[in-house]
């Protein structure tokens, strides 16, 4: 057996044993250490960490989850990597994102469902009272929940848009896919009072609270959900840190959550917002182009290099990372969460 020492972003050291028969993710789970992961098949990149020392073998994975630049920088995927020596790993998430017990699954009822621009839905749930967990919704802004339809195997992961609270409310912004099973439920049969199963919180896409750098959030479509959660917490904590939200959609009718963005602008005086439309009409006065293109323009203006948080489809993740690296943002200050298939 080999010793694996994983140091989290906030400096905590987590150790477990592994050998060449289990992935690092599975080896950690055997020690009751549940590291952030979603697809477990090398497709989403949620379990990406950096190898500082030691030897691993890496199985097949998607280049959108681990780009050539990531691999060259030493990154690996815990779900595809096996140990062949003692390992030193560095994680881009805090210890709070690591579970030391199985992820809880609780019941929650639909309390609101409404369109959010063309092609997306805002869904609000409220936890049922739970003898172990009570009713409170406890999570770190930026994390996600898996929503499962009762009596089915249909489950999907969606980021939370609100902040932790005592009344157990969970808010999601969900993109509609014409052939998506969960989308079909939301479109055709979801109603107030429906009971869903909620597994979470999960994920490591959270703000680095120890960093003094400006926070720039780059979002495509419903990728704005975790950004709203992190910005709303900045309001609740009275943070005065410089922040920028670059939020893009394809067409003007797809824009949503604009009231929430305006409220954040009023509450965070140092928040700069850029709304982007890729294919705007003649009356659009905002940025015409993609969020990645808006990021390139903003970085060209100079100033302190920011921490960059990006969420959206793989193409946006790849473009943003390339632009950020070209703009002298270091690899370890770029944090990403890509959409999983719905």
C-alpha distance (Angstrom), angle and dihedral (degrees) to the residues before:
residue distance angle dihedral
X1 . . .
X2 3.78 . .
X3 3.78 128.1 .
X4 3.81 116.9 -119.5
X5 3.80 118.1 -161.8
X6 3.81 113.9 -170.8
X7 3.82 117.4 -173.3
X8 3.79 114.4 -159.1
X9 3.81 125.9 -142.0
X10 3.79 91.1 -97.7
X11 3.81 92.9 51.5
X12 3.81 102.0 -99.9
X13 3.80 116.2 144.8
X14 3.82 117.4 -138.9
X15 3.80 119.0 -173.8
X16 3.79 133.1 -169.2
X17 3.79 138.9 151.3
X18 3.79 126.1 -106.2
X19 3.78 140.0 170.6
X20 3.78 136.2 -167.6
X21 3.81 94.8 -86.0
X22 3.82 99.2 65.4
X23 3.77 131.4 51.0
X24 3.78 113.5 -114.3
X25 3.79 88.7 -110.1
X26 3.80 92.0 55.5
X27 3.80 93.0 42.6
X28 3.80 90.1 54.5
X29 3.81 91.0 48.4
X30 3.81 90.1 54.0
X31 3.80 86.0 59.6
X32 3.84 90.1 49.5
X33 3.79 91.3 -106.2
X34 3.80 110.2 131.7
X35 3.79 109.6 -163.2
X36 3.84 122.1 -164.6
X37 3.81 111.5 -81.3
X38 3.80 139.4 139.5
X39 3.80 119.0 176.3
X40 3.83 97.0 21.5
X41 3.81 88.3 -156.7
X42 3.80 102.3 89.9
X43 3.77 93.6 -97.6
X44 3.79 108.5 106.0
X45 3.81 107.6 37.9
X46 3.81 94.2 -137.3
X47 3.82 92.3 127.4
X48 3.82 95.5 50.2
X49 3.81 115.7 138.8
X50 3.80 134.5 161.4
X51 3.82 122.1 -104.9
X52 3.80 109.5 -138.0
X53 3.82 97.4 173.9
X54 3.79 139.6 -4.1
X55 3.78 138.5 49.0
X56 3.81 127.5 -75.5
X57 3.78 137.3 169.3
X58 3.79 115.7 -135.6
X59 3.78 122.8 -152.1
X60 3.82 126.6 -150.3
X61 3.81 115.9 -52.1
X62 3.79 141.3 164.2
X63 3.80 118.1 -91.9
X64 3.80 87.4 -137.6
X65 3.81 88.8 62.3
X66 3.81 95.5 43.6
X67 3.78 114.4 17.6
X68 3.78 123.8 -159.0
X69 3.83 87.9 -105.9
X70 3.82 90.4 53.0
X71 3.80 91.2 49.0
X72 3.80 91.8 47.7
X73 3.81 89.0 52.0
X74 3.81 89.5 56.7
X75 3.80 99.5 -99.1
X76 3.80 121.1 150.5
X77 3.80 135.4 177.8
X78 3.79 114.6 -116.1
X79 3.82 91.1 -149.1
X80 3.83 92.8 57.8
X81 3.81 102.1 33.9
X82 3.81 129.9 91.4
X83 3.79 126.2 -169.1
X84 3.79 122.3 -113.6
X85 3.83 95.6 169.9
X86 3.78 139.5 5.3
X87 3.81 108.8 -55.9
X88 3.79 137.9 -146.3
X89 3.80 111.5 -161.2
X90 3.80 133.4 -179.8
X91 3.81 118.8 -152.4
X92 3.84 126.6 -152.4
X93 3.81 91.0 -142.8
X94 3.79 137.0 70.9
X95 3.79 126.0 -106.7
X96 3.81 89.0 -106.4
X97 3.82 88.8 70.0
X98 3.82 90.8 60.3
X99 3.78 118.9 88.5
X100 3.77 123.7 -144.6
X101 3.80 93.7 -170.9
X102 3.82 131.5 39.1
X103 3.79 113.8 -72.3
X104 3.83 108.4 -93.2
X105 3.79 122.0 -116.7
X106 3.80 116.9 -152.5
X107 3.78 138.6 171.6
X108 3.80 121.1 -107.5
X109 3.80 131.7 176.3
X110 3.79 129.0 -138.0
X111 3.81 109.4 -107.0
X112 3.82 99.2 167.6
X113 3.78 137.9 12.3
X114 3.80 124.7 175.2
X115 3.82 141.6 149.3
X116 3.81 116.5 -86.1
X117 3.78 103.8 -162.1
X118 3.78 121.6 -52.6
X119 3.78 110.0 -34.8
X120 3.81 102.4 10.5
X121 3.79 138.6 83.6
X122 3.79 133.1 -151.0
X123 3.80 109.7 -140.1
X124 3.81 123.9 -172.4
X125 3.81 122.9 -168.7
X126 3.78 133.6 -178.9
X127 3.78 123.5 -150.7
X128 3.76 120.0 -117.2
X129 3.81 114.9 -125.1
X130 3.80 108.2 -83.4
X131 3.83 124.2 -160.2
X132 3.81 91.5 -141.6
X133 3.79 104.1 33.8
X134 3.80 103.3 25.0
X135 3.80 114.5 -146.5
X136 3.81 102.9 -64.6
X137 3.80 119.3 119.1
X138 3.80 103.9 -133.1
X139 3.80 119.2 -178.0
X140 3.78 142.2 119.2
X141 3.83 114.5 -98.6
X142 3.80 107.2 -102.3
X143 3.80 95.1 38.0
X144 3.80 125.1 115.6
X145 3.79 139.6 -140.9
X146 3.80 130.5 -141.0
X147 3.81 110.1 -127.7
X148 3.79 116.8 -155.9
X149 3.76 128.9 -171.0
X150 3.82 109.7 -128.7
X151 3.81 116.9 -106.5
X152 3.81 91.2 14.5
X153 3.78 137.4 84.5
X154 3.81 91.2 -128.2
X155 3.81 109.5 123.0
X156 3.78 131.2 156.0
X157 3.80 134.2 -178.7
X158 3.81 119.5 -125.0
X159 3.79 131.6 174.9
X160 3.78 120.1 -118.7
X161 3.80 118.0 -115.5
X162 3.81 99.3 -168.3
X163 3.80 131.8 60.5
X164 3.82 132.8 -104.1
X165 3.80 112.1 -72.9
X166 3.77 143.4 172.3
X167 3.82 98.1 -123.9
X168 3.81 93.1 63.6
X169 3.81 98.7 -116.9
X170 3.81 119.6 161.0
X171 3.82 122.0 -170.6
X172 3.81 124.2 -163.7
X173 3.81 134.8 179.5
X174 3.79 107.3 -152.3
X175 3.76 127.9 -169.3
X176 3.79 114.5 -134.8
X177 3.81 116.4 -126.0
X178 3.82 115.3 -166.4
X179 3.81 92.9 -136.5
X180 3.81 98.2 30.3
X181 3.80 116.1 124.8
X182 3.80 94.8 -146.0
X183 3.80 89.9 41.7
X184 3.80 88.2 54.0
X185 3.78 90.7 55.3
X186 3.80 92.2 48.7
X187 3.80 92.0 46.9
X188 3.79 100.6 42.4
X189 3.78 113.1 24.8
X190 3.81 114.9 7.3
X191 3.80 113.6 122.5
X192 3.78 140.3 168.0
X193 3.79 110.5 -76.2
X194 3.82 97.1 28.9
X195 3.79 112.2 143.2
X196 3.82 117.7 -131.1
X197 3.78 130.3 179.1
X198 3.80 114.4 -120.2
X199 3.82 120.5 -159.5
X200 3.76 113.9 -168.9
X201 2.90 166.1 -38.5
X202 3.78 95.5 -100.7
X203 3.79 139.1 155.9
X204 3.77 140.3 62.0
X205 3.80 102.0 -122.2
X206 3.81 95.5 118.2
X207 3.79 135.6 132.7
X208 3.79 118.4 -89.8
X209 3.79 97.6 -120.9
X210 3.82 92.1 -171.0
X211 3.79 94.6 58.7
X212 3.84 117.8 96.9
X213 3.81 92.9 -163.6
X214 3.81 122.6 111.8
X215 3.80 113.5 -90.0
X216 3.77 116.7 -127.5
X217 3.79 117.4 -171.5
X218 3.82 118.1 -160.9
X219 3.81 114.1 -169.8
X220 3.77 136.2 177.0
X221 3.83 117.2 -160.1
X222 3.79 113.0 -49.2
X223 3.80 87.7 1.2
X224 3.78 82.8 91.8
X225 3.82 90.2 76.7
X226 3.84 97.8 84.4
X227 3.81 89.3 41.4
X228 3.81 90.8 56.7
X229 3.79 89.0 50.0
X230 3.81 93.6 51.7
X231 3.81 93.4 43.8
X232 3.80 92.1 47.2
X233 3.78 89.3 53.9
X234 3.80 89.6 51.5
X235 3.82 86.3 57.6
X236 3.81 92.8 48.2
X237 3.81 91.3 49.0
X238 3.81 92.7 46.4
X239 3.80 91.9 -123.4
X240 3.80 117.1 175.8
X241 3.79 96.5 -167.2
X242 3.81 116.9 136.6
X243 3.80 110.5 -102.6
X244 3.80 138.3 176.9
X245 3.81 129.3 -162.0
X246 3.80 117.8 -159.9
X247 3.81 107.2 -175.0
X248 3.78 123.0 177.3
X249 3.80 140.8 -177.1
X250 3.79 134.7 174.0
X251 3.81 100.2 -113.0
X252 3.79 134.9 11.9
X253 3.80 94.1 -108.5
X254 3.82 88.9 60.6
X255 3.81 92.5 63.3
X256 3.78 114.2 112.9
X257 3.81 141.1 157.3
X258 3.81 89.0 45.4
X259 3.82 91.6 137.4
X260 3.80 89.5 54.4
X261 3.80 90.4 49.1
X262 3.82 91.5 50.1
X263 3.80 90.7 50.4
X264 3.81 90.3 51.0
X265 3.82 90.1 50.2
X266 3.80 89.9 54.0
X267 3.81 92.4 47.9
X268 3.81 98.0 42.4
X269 3.83 108.2 48.8
X270 3.80 91.4 -173.8
X271 3.81 93.7 53.9
X272 3.80 114.8 112.1
X273 3.83 114.6 -162.8
X274 3.81 126.7 -160.7
X275 3.81 117.0 -175.6
X276 3.81 111.9 -160.6
X277 3.79 129.9 -162.9
X278 3.79 116.5 -171.4
X279 3.82 96.1 -159.0
X280 3.83 105.2 23.1
X281 3.79 128.6 -178.9
X282 3.81 122.4 -119.3
X283 3.81 93.7 -90.1
X284 3.82 97.1 53.5
X285 3.81 110.4 119.7
X286 3.79 98.9 179.3
X287 3.79 129.4 83.0
X288 3.80 113.3 -47.9
X289 3.78 108.2 -147.4
X290 3.77 141.9 40.2
X291 3.82 127.4 -43.9
X292 3.81 88.4 -111.8
X293 3.80 90.3 56.7
X294 3.80 90.2 48.6
X295 3.80 88.9 50.6
X296 3.80 91.0 52.8
X297 3.81 90.3 52.6
X298 3.81 92.2 48.0
X299 3.81 93.8 49.1
X300 3.80 89.8 49.5
X301 3.81 88.7 62.1
X302 3.82 88.9 70.5
X303 3.79 126.7 -139.7
X304 3.80 131.0 124.4
X305 3.78 114.2 -21.1
X306 3.81 108.4 -108.1
X307 3.76 135.2 -144.1
X308 3.80 104.5 -105.6
X309 3.79 123.5 -146.3
X310 3.80 115.1 -172.8
X311 3.81 129.7 -177.4
X312 3.80 128.6 173.8
X313 3.80 141.8 72.5
X314 3.84 120.4 -14.8
X315 3.81 93.5 -102.6
X316 3.81 90.7 57.7
X317 3.80 91.9 47.3
X318 3.80 92.5 51.2
X319 3.81 94.3 45.0
X320 3.80 93.0 46.9
X321 3.80 93.6 49.1
X322 3.81 91.6 49.1
X323 3.80 92.7 48.7
X324 3.80 93.1 45.1
X325 3.82 92.9 50.4
X326 3.81 90.4 47.5
X327 3.80 87.4 50.6
X328 3.82 92.4 57.7
X329 3.81 96.4 -102.7
X330 3.79 105.7 144.0
X331 3.80 119.3 -117.8
X332 3.80 93.5 -116.0
X333 3.83 92.0 55.9
X334 3.81 93.7 60.5
X335 3.81 114.6 88.9
X336 3.78 121.7 -175.4
X337 3.79 142.6 -175.6
X338 3.78 118.8 -176.1
X339 3.77 129.0 -159.8
X340 3.78 117.6 -97.0
X341 3.82 119.3 -144.3
X342 3.84 111.1 -82.6
